[in-house]
Amino acid sequence: MPKPFQPSVVTANHLLDGDVIYQTAADEWSRNLSDAEVLTDEADAQIRLLHAQSQPAVTVGAYLAEVALSVEGPEPTHFREEFRKTGPSNYAHGKQVGAAPGPLEASEETI
């Protein structure tokens, strides 16, 4: 029996800098998981994923990542997604030192 669909977000890596990005409800991309559109319907999620995969000028490796809902927004349910959210752990830099990730700049986005 297949596993029931869980709330998910569309995630990928940005083509030019490799950073983790999340698809928003406004059909844009953000580096911040809290900006991501949480998808609760499996059919809608598959459509959003296909749309993300059709943007090879922006994204690499788009897929659905399960999330749990919290008061702060979506939170990863798997350690891999937690790691992707916070960035490399070899030393504190980028997301780990408080550099606030956010929406991609217009010059970075080719959608």
SETI-350314 format. One record per residue (C-alpha): residue number from 1; residue in one letter; z, x, y. Coordinates in Angstrom, 2 decimals, decimal comma, m for minus. Layout:
<rs>
<nr = NUM&rest = A&up = Z&east = X&north = Y> .
...
</rs>
This chain:
<rs>
<nr = 1&rest = M&up = 0,00&east = 0,00&north = 0,00> .
<nr = 2&rest = P&up = m0,97&east = 1,46&north = 3,40> .
<nr = 3&rest = K&up = 1,71&east = 2,34&north = 5,87> .
<nr = 4&rest = P&up = 2,11&east = m0,26&north = 8,66> .
<nr = 5&rest = F&up = 0,68&east = 0,77&north = 12,03> .
<nr = 6&rest = Q&up = 3,25&east = 2,38&north = 14,33> .
<nr = 7&rest = P&up = 3,06&east = 2,57&north = 18,15> .
<nr = 8&rest = S&up = 0,81&east = 5,51&north = 18,99> .
<nr = 9&rest = V&up = m0,79&east = 7,42&north = 21,82> .
<nr = 10&rest = V&up = m4,16&east = 9,16&north = 21,98> .
<nr = 11&rest = T&up = m3,67&east = 12,89&north = 22,37> .
<nr = 12&rest = A&up = m6,04&east = 15,85&north = 22,47> .
<nr = 13&rest = N&up = m6,35&east = 19,32&north = 23,92> .
<nr = 14&rest = H&up = m8,06&east = 19,93&north = 27,26> .
<nr = 15&rest = L&up = m11,38&east = 21,68&north = 26,66> .
<nr = 16&rest = L&up = m11,07&east = 24,33&north = 29,38> .
<nr = 17&rest = D&up = m7,41&east = 25,34&north = 29,27> .
<nr = 18&rest = G&up = m6,29&east = 24,11&north = 25,84> .
<nr = 19&rest = D&up = m3,29&east = 22,24&north = 27,23> .
<nr = 20&rest = V&up = m2,06&east = 19,09&north = 25,47> .
<nr = 21&rest = I&up = m3,29&east = 15,93&north = 27,20> .
<nr = 22&rest = Y&up = m2,65&east = 12,21&north = 26,70> .
<nr = 23&rest = Q&up = m4,91&east = 9,24&north = 27,42> .
<nr = 24&rest = T&up = m3,53&east = 6,84&north = 30,05> .
<nr = 25&rest = A&up = m4,05&east = 3,09&north = 30,40> .
<nr = 26&rest = A&up = m6,28&east = 3,83&north = 33,41> .
<nr = 27&rest = D&up = m8,63&east = 5,73&north = 31,06> .
<nr = 28&rest = E&up = m7,67&east = 9,08&north = 32,55> .
<nr = 29&rest = W&up = m5,92&east = 12,09&north = 31,02> .
<nr = 30&rest = S&up = m2,45&east = 13,40&north = 31,80> .
<nr = 31&rest = R&up = m0,45&east = 16,41&north = 30,66> .
<nr = 32&rest = N&up = 2,70&east = 14,25&north = 30,65> .
<nr = 33&rest = L&up = 3,53&east = 12,13&north = 27,58> .
<nr = 34&rest = S&up = 5,37&east = 9,60&north = 29,75> .
<nr = 35&rest = D&up = 2,02&east = 8,72&north = 31,40> .
<nr = 36&rest = A&up = 0,35&east = 7,96&north = 28,05> .
<nr = 37&rest = E&up = m0,79&east = 4,49&north = 27,11> .
<nr = 38&rest = V&up = 1,26&east = 3,28&north = 24,14> .
<nr = 39&rest = L&up = m0,98&east = 1,45&north = 21,69> .
<nr = 40&rest = T&up = 0,63&east = m1,17&north = 19,48> .
<nr = 41&rest = D&up = m2,50&east = m2,75&north = 18,00> .
<nr = 42&rest = E&up = m4,32&east = m0,76&north = 15,32> .
<nr = 43&rest = A&up = m7,80&east = m2,03&north = 16,21> .
<nr = 44&rest = D&up = m7,28&east = m1,27&north = 19,91> .
<nr = 45&rest = A&up = m5,93&east = 2,17&north = 19,01> .
<nr = 46&rest = Q&up = m9,04&east = 2,97&north = 16,98> .
<nr = 47&rest = I&up = m11,29&east = 1,90&north = 19,87> .
<nr = 48&rest = R&up = m9,34&east = 4,06&north = 22,33> .
<nr = 49&rest = L&up = m9,51&east = 6,99&north = 19,91> .
<nr = 50&rest = L&up = m13,28&east = 6,64&north = 19,52> .
<nr = 51&rest = H&up = m13,61&east = 6,59&north = 23,30> .
<nr = 52&rest = A&up = m11,55&east = 9,79&north = 23,57> .
<nr = 53&rest = Q&up = m13,60&east = 11,48&north = 20,86> .
<nr = 54&rest = S&up = m16,77&east = 10,64&north = 22,78> .
<nr = 55&rest = Q&up = m15,67&east = 12,83&north = 25,71> .
<nr = 56&rest = P&up = m16,45&east = 16,33&north = 24,39> .
<nr = 57&rest = A&up = m16,73&east = 17,70&north = 27,93> .
<nr = 58&rest = V&up = m13,00&east = 17,02&north = 28,41> .
<nr = 59&rest = T&up = m11,24&east = 16,91&north = 25,06> .
<nr = 60&rest = V&up = m11,01&east = 18,74&north = 21,77> .
<nr = 61&rest = G&up = m9,46&east = 17,31&north = 18,61> .
<nr = 62&rest = A&up = m8,43&east = 13,84&north = 19,80> .
<nr = 63&rest = Y&up = m6,19&east = 11,89&north = 17,41> .
<nr = 64&rest = L&up = m3,49&east = 9,20&north = 17,32> .
<nr = 65&rest = A&up = 0,11&east = 10,41&north = 17,43> .
<nr = 66&rest = E&up = 2,95&east = 8,07&north = 16,52> .
<nr = 67&rest = V&up = 5,64&east = 7,57&north = 19,15> .
<nr = 68&rest = A&up = 8,96&east = 5,80&north = 19,52> .
<nr = 69&rest = L&up = 9,66&east = 3,75&north = 22,62> .
<nr = 70&rest = S&up = 12,61&east = 4,76&north = 24,79> .
<nr = 71&rest = V&up = 13,80&east = 4,05&north = 28,32> .
<nr = 72&rest = E&up = 12,14&east = 7,33&north = 29,43> .
<nr = 73&rest = G&up = 8,83&east = 6,28&north = 27,88> .
<nr = 74&rest = P&up = 7,17&east = 7,27&north = 24,62> .
<nr = 75&rest = E&up = 8,86&east = 9,97&north = 22,56> .
<nr = 76&rest = P&up = 7,35&east = 11,92&north = 19,66> .
<nr = 77&rest = T&up = 8,42&east = 10,89&north = 16,16> .
<nr = 78&rest = H&up = 7,23&east = 14,09&north = 14,47> .
<nr = 79&rest = F&up = 8,32&east = 17,67&north = 15,15> .
<nr = 80&rest = R&up = 4,69&east = 18,75&north = 15,59> .
<nr = 81&rest = E&up = 4,27&east = 16,37&north = 18,52> .
<nr = 82&rest = E&up = 7,59&east = 17,46&north = 20,02> .
<nr = 83&rest = F&up = 6,37&east = 21,04&north = 19,88> .
<nr = 84&rest = R&up = 3,04&east = 20,09&north = 21,48> .
<nr = 85&rest = K&up = 4,89&east = 18,16&north = 24,21> .
<nr = 86&rest = T&up = 7,09&east = 21,10&north = 25,22> .
<nr = 87&rest = G&up = 4,67&east = 23,95&north = 24,62> .
<nr = 88&rest = P&up = 5,07&east = 27,31&north = 22,86> .
<nr = 89&rest = S&up = 8,60&east = 28,40&north = 22,16> .
<nr = 90&rest = N&up = 8,14&east = 32,18&north = 22,18> .
<nr = 91&rest = Y&up = 9,50&east = 32,39&north = 25,76> .
<nr = 92&rest = A&up = 10,26&east = 29,99&north = 28,61> .
<nr = 93&rest = H&up = 7,19&east = 29,25&north = 30,70> .
<nr = 94&rest = G&up = 5,06&east = 26,34&north = 31,87> .
<nr = 95&rest = K&up = 6,51&east = 23,03&north = 30,74> .
<nr = 96&rest = Q&up = 9,74&east = 24,71&north = 29,59> .
<nr = 97&rest = V&up = 10,72&east = 25,97&north = 33,05> .
<nr = 98&rest = G&up = 10,26&east = 22,65&north = 34,77> .
<nr = 99&rest = A&up = 6,67&east = 22,94&north = 35,89> .
<nr = 100&rest = A&up = 5,99&east = 19,23&north = 36,06> .
<nr = 101&rest = P&up = 2,92&east = 18,31&north = 34,06> .
<nr = 102&rest = G&up = 0,95&east = 15,40&north = 35,38> .
<nr = 103&rest = P&up = m2,47&east = 13,89&north = 35,77> .
<nr = 104&rest = L&up = m5,45&east = 16,23&north = 35,60> .
<nr = 105&rest = E&up = m6,86&east = 17,19&north = 38,96> .
<nr = 106&rest = A&up = m10,19&east = 15,59&north = 39,86> .
<nr = 107&rest = S&up = m11,86&east = 19,01&north = 39,59> .
<nr = 108&rest = E&up = m10,58&east = 19,35&north = 36,00> .
<nr = 109&rest = E&up = m11,71&east = 15,92&north = 34,91> .
<nr = 110&rest = T&up = m15,32&east = 15,23&north = 34,05> .
<nr = 111&rest = I&up = m15,00&east = 11,66&north = 32,84> .
</rs>
